[in-house]
Amino acid sequence: MFRSFSSKDRASKSIKPVKTKKSYSEHQKRKLQQKLDSPKIGSPLTSPIITLVVGCENRLFAAHEDQLTRSPFFAAALKGQFFESDAKRVLLPDEQPEIFSCVLEYLYKGDYTPRLLYNKRRNAWELEGNGNGKQDSYNGSLGVMSTFYHSGVGSDILRDTAVYCTAEKFGLDELKRLALRKQGLQSGISVEVILRSARYAYDNTPDNDSHLRAHYLALIIRCRKLFKRSGRMEREMEIGGSRL
């Protein structure tokens, strides 16, 4: 019901985004891993099933009401104009089905594919299926791309950036933290995709966001020579496309 959809992503090569700098104590690491490993309690049979109509192609999803209402956005939507009460449907024409699938998976399982795992031997976080702790453009063992085609953008952007921005909209702070940590494990992303994703992040987060925006700003500053050599940053500035 909430597995990722196939996309038009292309494997790309270039630079390694900067990791998030927040450090964790051993107790915090164990606590987070236990939380990620613990399955969410399923919805009782008495919880109504809500149909969600997502994107311009009207992709259909279904979820229990009590899981959806963990999000303040859906708690309000089920009472508002986006909800067709007779059919128990929520209309989400502006959302991306692949990203919404990640959100539903998180609401039920506390994580989304590929899962975040803590490697005790390496004393580091890694993504399921990537034993080296890095997520390349394609996670072959799980069939998951680190980028996806965003119909609203008209091109590929980083999947975790879109998840973060959607979590911001839906009021899911823990999902934002999870998406940001996963993005810090990515590598082999092209300059074009990074700049495009950064622009998307700035367009879809509030001005006081101090996490995803800071991540991109630190990355671009650290890799400014590479960005300059690519010529992409200069073109972005000339057309006024970058708000960084």
N, C-alpha and C positions, 0 to 999 in steps of 0.2 A: 504493500500500500504506500510505502514511503521510501522506496529505493530510488536512487538517482536515475534520471533519464539519460539516454544517449545524447550527445551534443556534437557540435561541429568544431570541437576544439582541435588545435594543431599543436604538436609537440614543438617547443621552442627552446632556444639555448641562449644563454647570456650570463647574467650575474646572479649572485646569491643574496636575497634580501636579508636584512639585518634581523637578528633575533630580538625578541622582547627582552628587556634587561631585568625584569623583576625576578628576584631570587626567592627561593622557598626553603624553609627549614625542613628537616627530615620528617617532622610530625605533619607539617602541611602537605608534603609530598604524599605521605601515606594516606592522609585524609582524602586528598583529591583522587588518588588512585582507587581507594575504596568506593568513593562516590561514583566514579566512572564505571567500576566493575559491577556495582549493585544494580540489578534490573529494577526498573520502575514498576510499581504495583499497578496491575492492569485495572482498567475501569470496570466498575460493577456493571452487571447486565442491565441495571435500571437506568444507567446513564444514557441519554438519547444520543443517537448517531446523527451527526451533522454532515451534510454534503457541502463541499467547498468547490466552487467553480473558479478556476485559476487561469489567469493569462488571457491573451487575445484569442487563443484557440479553444478556450473553455475546457481545459483539462479538469477532470473530476477527481476529487479526493474525498475520503470519508474519515471522520475521527469522532471520538467520544466527546461530548460536550464538557465533561469535567476535566479532560486533558486540555482542551482548547482554552478554557477559561483560566488556566494558569497564566495566560497572557492577558494583561490589562486591555490590550487592543481588542482581543476576541471577546472578553467579558463585556466590553462596550458594544462591539459589533453585533452581538447576538440580541441586543436590545435596540439597535439603531437601524439606519436606512440600508445598510448592506445586507440585512437579514430578511429573507423571505420566510415568514413564520409558518405559513401553511405547508410549504415544501421542506422546511428546516434546511434552508440553503443559505450560504454566505457567498457573496459575489466578490471576487478579488481580481478584477480585470488587469490591474497594474503589476501584479506579482509574476515572478518567473517560476514556472512549475518545478524546475530542477532545484531551485533554492528553497521553495516552499516544502519540497520533499525532505530536505535537510532539517527544516524547522520541525516538521511533524515527527521525524525520527528522533530528534532531540527531546521533544515533549514526552515521548513514550519511553525512551531508553536512556536519556541523560547524555547522549552523545550522538554524533552523526558520522557516517562512513567517509573516510577511514577513521577508526577510533584512535583516541589519544592514549598512549600507553607509557608507563614509566619503566625504563630499563634500569634495574638495580645494578647490573654489572657495569654499565657505562655511566651510571649516575646521571642519566639524562632522559628527557622526554623524547618520544618518537611516535611516528604514526604507524598504525597496524599495517603490516605487509612490507614495511621498509626498515629492515634491521639496522641500517646505517644511521637511523635517526633523521634522515632528510627525506623530504618529499620532492621527487623530481617532477617534471611536467606530467608524467604519466605513472600512476601507481598500478603497474601491470597485474600484480597478484589480486587486486580488488577491482580492477577495471574502472578506476576513478581518475579523472583528470583534475589537475590543479587549477585549470582555467575552464571556462564554459562560455558559450555564445549567448550574450545578453541581447535580446531582441530590441530592447529600448535603446541600447547603446549602438547596436548595429555591428558589434565586433566582440572579440574575446576579452574578458576581464578575469581577474582572480576570483575563484569560487568563494574562498573564505572571506574576501572583502565584501562580496554580495551577501553572504550569510550574516556578517557583522552588521551591515546596514539594515538588513531586514529585521534582525534581532533588536536593533535600535528602535525601529518603527513599532515592533510588537511589544516592546517593554520587557525584553528577556535579557537582563544584565549578565546572567551567568553564561548564556549562549554567546554573548559578545566576547566575554573573556576567553571562552573556549575557542572561538573562531580566530581571535587574535593570536593565541598561543600556537594554533595550527599553522597560521600564516607564517609565523616566525621559523617554521621548520621547512619552508619551501626553498627550492633552489632551481637553477636552470631556467629562469623566467626572462623573457626578452625585455629589452628596454621599453619597447612600444607598449607591451602589455602592462608593465609597471606604471608607466605614466598615465595610461588610459585608466587603470584601476585607481590610481591616486586621485585623478580628476573625479571619478565616480564616487570615491570615498568623501571627497570634499563637498560634492553636490548632495550627498545623502546622509550627512551627519550634521548635528548642530554645531554652531561656532565654538561652543565650549567643550567639544569633544577633545579629550586629552590623551587618547590612546591610539586609535587607528590613524588619525592625522599625524600624531607625533611619530608613529612608526614609519610612515612614508617620508616625512620630513627628514628624519634621521638617516633613512636609507639613501635618499637623493643627495644629501650633504656628503655622506660617506663615499658614495660612488660618483661624485660630481664629474670627475675626470672622464670616466667611462661614458656618462651621459653626454658630456660635451663632445667627445669623439664621435658619438653616434650621430650627432647633428639633430637628433629628435627634439631635445629640449629647446634648442634655438628655434626650430620650426613651431613648436608649441607656443613659445612666447610671442613669436611674430604674428600668429593668428589669434592670440589672446585666449588660447585654449586651456592654459594652465592657471590654476588659482593657488598654486603652492607658494 
